[in-house]
Amino acid sequence: MRNIKETWNKIYQSGSMDYLFEEDILNIIKIFKKNNLKRILDLGCGSGKYIELLSREGFEIYGIDISEEAIKIAKAMLRKENLNAELVIGLIHEKLPYNDNFFDGIISIKSFYHGTLSEIRYGISELERILKPDGLIYLTLRKKASKVRSVPHKYIAPHTYVPLEGNEKDLIHYFFNKKGIKKEFYRFKLIKLSRSKDYYYFLGKKV
């Protein structure tokens, strides 16, 4: 398999990382404000689409992403728009460079499912560690859908596949179902769980 960091760098260098804006984030911002959340982490922040939005909304923003190219693009955007955020390069399913109980809220949009189940489980334990009590997490999680079947792929473990073609070739994808979400995120109180054709949208609270 290709080097993961190299793959993501190529994706951002090509300019092909142009996912549609997640409209539900606007509702999440309202919920964050209602709960008086201040310090927010964007886990797998990419080139800063949501970093910019959250910064404009007055939050204290942090971001982490595996791709140096994405972080470079995000930092250039922040300079251009005269906005502030603390951005670092790093893996989202390993030990995160933040203190315990540091964040009021965490978002991870179209990122957290890129890993094996064991990696995701470690990532969940890190979410719990760095999030304050009563802090909120908002994640988009991959679900099995027709899009998966339409792209050549191979399974490497239950619920775990890698595309054999396209920009995300060889990148691990783990897909969830409702039962799996409740099982793996048992440390968090479920506030809201909705879905689209391809994704689940999970809002939870650390208790």
C-alpha positions in Angstrom: 0.0 0.0 0.0 1.1 3.6 -0.6 2.3 5.7 2.2 -0.8 7.3 3.8 0.8 10.7 4.3 2.0 10.7 0.7 -1.4 9.8 -0.6 -3.1 12.6 1.3 -0.5 15.1 0.3 -1.1 14.2 -3.4 -4.8 14.6 -2.9 -4.4 18.1 -1.6 -1.8 19.0 -4.1 -4.1 18.0 -6.9 -6.9 20.2 -5.6 -9.3 17.2 -5.9 -10.3 17.4 -2.2 -13.5 19.3 -2.9 -16.2 17.6 -0.7 -19.5 19.4 -0.4 -19.8 21.6 2.6 -21.4 19.8 5.5 -24.5 22.0 6.1 -25.2 20.3 9.5 -22.2 22.0 10.9 -24.2 25.2 11.1 -26.6 23.5 13.5 -23.7 22.1 15.4 -22.2 25.6 15.8 -25.5 26.8 17.3 -25.4 23.8 19.8 -21.8 24.6 20.7 -22.7 28.2 21.4 -25.8 27.3 23.4 -23.6 25.0 25.6 -21.0 27.8 25.9 -18.2 25.8 24.3 -15.1 27.8 23.5 -12.1 25.7 22.6 -12.7 23.4 19.7 -10.6 20.8 17.9 -11.1 19.9 14.2 -9.7 16.4 14.0 -8.6 15.7 10.4 -9.0 19.4 9.6 -7.7 19.1 6.0 -7.2 22.5 4.2 -9.2 24.4 6.8 -12.8 24.6 5.5 -14.3 24.3 8.9 -11.4 25.9 10.7 -12.2 29.1 8.8 -15.9 28.9 9.7 -15.4 28.2 13.4 -12.7 30.9 13.7 -15.1 33.5 12.2 -17.7 32.4 14.7 -15.4 33.3 17.5 -14.2 29.9 18.8 -10.7 29.2 19.9 -9.7 26.7 17.2 -7.2 23.9 16.9 -6.6 21.6 14.0 -4.6 18.5 13.3 -4.2 16.6 10.0 -1.8 14.0 8.6 -1.1 16.0 5.4 1.6 18.7 5.4 0.1 20.0 2.2 -3.3 20.5 3.8 -1.9 22.3 6.8 0.1 24.5 4.5 -3.0 25.5 2.6 -5.0 26.0 5.8 -2.2 28.3 7.3 -2.1 30.3 4.1 -5.9 30.8 4.3 -5.7 31.9 7.9 -3.0 34.5 7.0 -5.0 35.8 4.1 -8.2 36.1 6.1 -6.5 37.4 9.2 -7.8 34.6 11.3 -6.2 32.5 14.1 -6.0 28.8 14.8 -3.4 26.4 16.2 -2.6 23.8 13.5 -0.3 20.8 13.7 0.6 17.8 11.5 -0.2 14.5 13.0 -2.2 11.2 12.9 -5.7 11.3 14.3 -5.7 7.7 15.7 -2.5 8.0 17.7 -1.6 9.8 20.9 -2.8 13.4 20.3 -0.5 16.3 21.3 -3.0 17.8 23.8 -3.5 17.7 27.5 -6.2 15.8 29.3 -9.6 17.6 29.5 -8.3 20.3 27.1 -11.2 20.8 24.7 -14.8 21.9 25.1 -15.8 20.4 21.7 -14.3 18.2 18.9 -15.5 17.8 15.3 -14.2 15.3 12.8 -15.8 15.5 9.4 -15.2 12.7 6.8 -11.9 11.7 8.6 -12.4 9.6 11.6 -13.4 6.4 9.7 -10.1 6.2 7.9 -8.5 3.5 10.0 -8.9 -0.1 11.2 -11.2 -0.8 14.1 -8.3 -1.1 16.5 -7.0 2.3 15.4 -10.5 3.8 15.6 -10.9 2.4 19.2 -7.7 4.0 20.2 -8.8 7.3 18.6 -12.0 7.1 20.6 -10.1 6.7 23.8 -8.1 9.8 22.9 -11.3 11.8 22.2 -12.4 10.9 25.7 -9.0 11.9 27.2 -8.7 15.3 25.7 -12.4 16.3 26.0 -13.6 18.0 29.1 -16.5 16.5 31.1 -19.8 17.5 29.4 -17.8 18.3 26.3 -19.4 17.5 22.9 -18.1 15.6 19.9 -19.5 15.7 16.4 -18.4 13.1 13.9 -19.4 12.0 10.4 -19.0 8.2 10.1 -19.0 6.2 7.0 -21.9 3.8 6.4 -22.1 1.1 3.8 -23.8 2.4 0.8 -24.2 1.9 -3.0 -21.2 4.2 -3.6 -19.0 1.6 -2.0 -20.1 -1.1 -4.3 -19.7 1.1 -7.3 -16.0 1.6 -6.7 -13.5 -1.3 -7.1 -12.4 -2.3 -3.6 -11.2 -5.1 -1.4 -12.1 -6.0 2.1 -9.2 -6.4 4.5 -11.3 -7.1 7.7 -15.0 -7.0 8.7 -16.5 -3.6 7.9 -13.1 -2.5 6.5 -12.2 -2.0 2.9 -9.7 -0.1 0.7 -10.6 1.3 -2.7 -8.5 -0.1 -5.6 -8.9 3.0 -7.8 -9.4 6.8 -7.5 -7.9 9.5 -5.2 -8.4 7.4 -2.1 -6.8 4.3 -3.5 -5.4 2.1 -0.7 -6.8 4.3 2.1 -8.5 2.3 4.7 -12.3 2.9 5.2 -14.2 1.5 8.1 -18.0 1.6 7.9 -20.4 1.7 10.8 -23.9 0.7 11.5 -26.1 2.0 14.3 -25.3 -0.9 16.6 -21.6 -0.4 16.0 -21.8 3.3 16.8 -23.5 2.7 20.1 -21.1 0.0 21.0 -17.9 1.8 20.1 -18.9 5.2 21.5 -20.4 3.8 24.8 -18.3 6.3 26.7 -20.4 9.2 25.3 -24.0 10.0 25.8 -25.8 9.9 22.5 -27.5 13.3 21.8 -28.3 12.9 18.1 -27.7 10.3 15.4 -28.9 10.9 11.9 -27.9 9.6 8.5 -27.7 10.3 4.8 -27.1 7.9 2.0 -23.4 7.5 2.8 -22.8 8.8 6.3 -24.0 8.8 9.9 -23.9 12.1 11.9 -23.1 11.5 15.5 -23.4 14.1 18.3 -22.4 12.9 21.7 -21.4 14.2 25.2 -18.6 13.1 27.4 -20.1 11.9 30.7 
